[in-house]
Amino acid sequence: MKSPITIYQKPTCTTCRQTMMILKESGVDFEAINYYIDPIPKKKLKELLNKMKLSAKDILRTKEPIYKELKLAGRDLSDEELIDLMVSHPDLIQRPIVEKGTKAILARPAERIKAIL
C-alpha cells in the first residue's frame, strides 16, 4: 500500500495552488489541510521539520507583517521558541509542506513536489 500524501497549505497561496495542480495532474490521491483553519499542532510541526531535516529557522517566513511586528529579526530564538510562535502565528510557516510516509518536503518551488511522488 502506498503512503498517503498530505499537503499543508493556504488556498490563496500561488505556490500551494501550483503544487496541488501538480498532484492532481499526477493522478495521486492526497489530503489538503488548510493550516489556517486546521492549525498544525506543535508535535506535528516538529515531526514535519524532522522529516524535512530542517530547523524552524529554515521554514520561517521573514517577509510577513507578523515577523516584523514580533521583531523576530533582532531576536535569537531557539527552535522550540520559533515553533511555539509558528503554532500561534501560521503566517510564519513557509508553505506548502508536503508529507508522504517518512518523508516531507517544503515544496518551494512547486516542482520540488516531484521528488516525493
Residue frames relative to the residue before (quaternion, step in Angstrom):
aa qw qx qy qz dx dy dz
M 1.0000 0.0000 0.0000 0.0000 0.00 0.00 0.00
K 0.4340 -0.7014 0.5071 0.2501 3.56 -0.94 0.91
S 0.5150 -0.6166 0.4943 0.3320 3.54 -1.19 0.59
P 0.4658 -0.6654 0.4924 0.3127 3.58 -0.98 0.75
I 0.3288 -0.7210 0.5758 0.2011 3.55 -1.22 0.55
T 0.0710 -0.7736 0.6294 0.0194 3.53 -0.97 0.93
I 0.1235 -0.7707 0.6217 0.0651 3.55 -0.97 0.90
Y 0.2027 -0.7464 0.6269 0.0941 3.54 -0.81 1.12
Q 0.1587 0.8286 -0.4952 0.2073 3.53 -0.34 1.27
K 0.3299 -0.6603 0.6292 0.2436 3.50 -1.48 0.04
P 0.4682 -0.7370 0.4063 0.2694 3.62 -0.47 1.17
T 0.6901 0.4780 -0.2930 0.4576 3.63 1.08 -0.57
C 0.5336 0.6338 -0.3921 0.3998 3.59 1.31 -0.15
T 0.4824 -0.6911 0.4659 0.2694 3.58 -0.78 1.07
T 0.6713 0.4900 -0.3077 0.4633 3.61 0.84 -0.90
C 0.6243 0.5280 -0.3369 0.4669 3.60 1.03 -0.74
R 0.6618 0.4992 -0.3084 0.4665 3.59 0.91 -0.89
Q 0.6411 0.5156 -0.3228 0.4679 3.60 1.00 -0.80
T 0.6490 0.5196 -0.3096 0.4614 3.58 0.96 -0.87
M 0.6625 0.4946 -0.3059 0.4721 3.59 0.92 -0.87
M 0.6181 0.5373 -0.3426 0.4603 3.60 1.05 -0.70
I 0.6384 0.5138 -0.3221 0.4741 3.60 0.98 -0.84
L 0.6415 0.5157 -0.3215 0.4680 3.59 0.97 -0.83
K 0.6641 0.5014 -0.3026 0.4648 3.59 0.90 -0.93
E 0.6729 0.4976 -0.2916 0.4631 3.59 0.93 -0.91
S 0.6470 0.5103 -0.3102 0.4741 3.58 1.19 -0.57
G 0.4216 -0.7449 0.4281 0.2900 3.57 1.29 -0.19
V 0.4845 0.6558 -0.4499 0.3643 3.59 1.16 0.45
D 0.4507 -0.6459 0.5380 0.3005 3.53 -1.17 0.62
F 0.0830 0.7882 -0.6067 0.0620 3.54 -1.04 0.75
E 0.3320 -0.6931 0.5997 0.2230 3.50 -1.33 0.37
A 0.1878 -0.7717 0.5990 0.1018 3.57 -0.86 0.98
I 0.0919 -0.7886 0.6075 0.0223 3.55 -0.80 1.05
N 0.2603 -0.7314 0.6158 0.1346 3.53 -0.74 1.15
Y 0.2166 -0.8366 0.4878 0.1234 3.58 -0.11 1.24
Y 0.5145 0.5785 -0.4473 0.4477 3.58 1.24 0.29
I 0.6974 0.4047 -0.2496 0.5363 3.58 1.19 -0.58
D 0.7754 0.1764 -0.0597 0.6033 3.55 1.02 -0.91
P 0.2155 -0.8404 0.4801 0.1298 3.62 0.34 1.26
I 0.4860 -0.6331 0.5174 0.3088 3.54 -1.17 0.67
P 0.3836 -0.7221 0.5192 0.2486 3.62 -0.64 1.04
K 0.6695 -0.5256 0.3515 0.3899 3.56 -1.18 0.63
K 0.6579 0.5153 -0.3136 0.4509 3.60 0.86 -0.95
K 0.6726 0.4918 -0.2929 0.4690 3.60 0.95 -0.88
L 0.6331 0.5259 -0.3348 0.4588 3.61 0.98 -0.81
K 0.6376 0.5127 -0.3223 0.4762 3.60 1.00 -0.80
E 0.6398 0.5268 -0.3128 0.4640 3.57 1.01 -0.86
L 0.6565 0.5049 -0.3083 0.4681 3.59 0.95 -0.88
L 0.6331 0.5251 -0.3272 0.4652 3.60 0.95 -0.84
N 0.6353 0.5335 -0.3099 0.4644 3.56 1.00 -0.88
K 0.6805 0.4913 -0.2810 0.4653 3.57 0.88 -0.99
M 0.6969 0.4513 -0.2697 0.4877 3.61 1.07 -0.71
K 0.3009 -0.7614 0.4973 0.2870 3.56 1.33 -0.40
L 0.4968 0.6208 -0.4319 0.4257 3.53 1.02 0.97
S 0.4134 -0.6604 0.5563 0.2890 3.54 -1.28 0.39
A 0.6690 -0.4719 0.3719 0.4376 3.56 -1.26 0.23
K 0.6157 0.5554 -0.3469 0.4383 3.61 1.04 -0.75
D 0.6295 0.5719 -0.3233 0.4150 3.59 1.09 -0.77
I 0.7727 0.3203 -0.1811 0.5172 3.60 1.09 -0.61
L 0.4116 0.7219 -0.4555 0.3195 3.57 1.25 0.37
R 0.2992 -0.7384 0.5796 0.1712 3.57 -0.84 1.04
T 0.1821 -0.8426 0.5031 0.0617 3.57 -0.27 1.28
K 0.6635 0.5158 -0.3159 0.4403 3.60 1.21 -0.22
E 0.4928 0.6628 -0.4259 0.3693 3.58 1.28 0.06
P 0.5998 -0.5803 0.4125 0.3651 3.60 -1.09 0.68
I 0.6398 0.5369 -0.3379 0.4339 3.62 0.98 -0.78
Y 0.5786 0.5724 -0.3697 0.4483 3.60 1.14 -0.61
K 0.6907 0.4599 -0.2651 0.4910 3.55 0.97 -0.92
E 0.6282 0.5487 -0.3296 0.4423 3.59 0.99 -0.85
L 0.7241 0.4191 -0.2328 0.4958 3.58 0.97 -0.88
K 0.3420 -0.7725 0.4671 0.2610 3.58 1.37 -0.03
L 0.1645 0.8388 -0.5011 0.1349 3.57 0.97 0.91
A 0.5525 0.6326 -0.3958 0.3714 3.59 1.13 -0.57
G 0.7676 0.3771 -0.1941 0.4806 3.58 0.93 -0.82
R 0.6347 0.5368 -0.3256 0.4505 3.59 1.27 0.09
D 0.2731 -0.7381 0.5941 0.1666 3.55 -1.06 0.77
L 0.0379 0.8368 -0.5397 0.0842 3.56 0.09 1.34
S 0.4949 -0.6377 0.5009 0.3123 3.54 -1.15 0.64
D 0.6659 -0.4666 0.3786 0.4423 3.58 -1.27 0.23
E 0.6269 0.5547 -0.3276 0.4382 3.57 0.98 -0.89
E 0.6754 0.4830 -0.2883 0.4769 3.59 0.91 -0.91
L 0.6537 0.5062 -0.3133 0.4672 3.59 0.98 -0.83
I 0.6304 0.5253 -0.3320 0.4652 3.59 0.99 -0.81
D 0.6289 0.5254 -0.3329 0.4666 3.60 0.96 -0.82
L 0.6638 0.4936 -0.2994 0.4755 3.59 0.96 -0.86
M 0.6492 0.5225 -0.3155 0.4538 3.60 1.00 -0.81
V 0.6265 0.5207 -0.3332 0.4748 3.58 1.06 -0.75
S 0.6992 0.4589 -0.2606 0.4823 3.60 1.00 -0.83
H 0.7914 0.1787 -0.0551 0.5820 3.58 1.10 -0.77
P 0.2164 -0.8319 0.4957 0.1242 3.63 0.20 1.24
D 0.5353 0.6282 -0.4086 0.3897 3.63 1.17 -0.38
L 0.6208 0.5669 -0.3365 0.4242 3.59 1.21 -0.41
I 0.6431 0.5394 -0.3147 0.4431 3.61 1.26 -0.28
Q 0.4292 -0.6669 0.5481 0.2657 3.57 -0.89 0.99
R 0.0572 -0.8078 0.5867 -0.0034 3.56 -1.06 0.72
P 0.6312 -0.1419 -0.7520 -0.1262 1.50 -2.35 0.90
I 0.3021 -0.6841 0.6264 0.2201 3.52 -1.32 0.44
V 0.1055 -0.7939 0.5982 0.0276 3.56 -0.80 1.04
E 0.1203 -0.8033 0.5832 0.0102 3.53 -0.83 1.11
K 0.0747 0.7613 -0.6409 0.0636 3.53 -1.06 0.87
G 0.8352 -0.1045 0.0297 0.5391 3.56 -0.44 1.22
T 0.8212 -0.1988 0.1715 0.5067 3.56 -0.77 -1.09
K 0.6693 0.4760 -0.2940 0.4889 3.58 1.30 0.07
A 0.0123 0.7503 -0.6607 -0.0192 3.51 -1.32 0.45
I 0.0775 -0.7864 0.6112 0.0446 3.54 -1.17 0.61
L 0.3843 -0.6205 0.6174 0.2935 3.49 -1.35 0.37
A 0.2295 -0.8208 0.5125 0.1046 3.58 -0.33 1.26
R 0.3958 0.6532 -0.5322 0.3653 3.53 0.49 1.29
P 0.4536 -0.3221 -0.7798 0.2871 1.64 -0.86 2.33
A 0.7411 -0.4524 0.2789 0.4103 3.56 -1.31 0.39
E 0.6071 0.5899 -0.3536 0.3979 3.61 1.06 -0.69
R 0.5201 0.6434 -0.4143 0.3793 3.60 1.19 -0.37
I 0.5174 0.6592 -0.4045 0.3662 3.58 1.21 -0.48
K 0.5856 0.6117 -0.3643 0.3876 3.58 1.10 -0.69
A 0.5953 0.5891 -0.3541 0.4161 3.60 1.16 -0.53
I 0.7253 0.4244 -0.2322 0.4898 3.58 1.17 -0.54
L 0.5720 0.6316 -0.3739 0.3662 3.60 1.21 -0.35
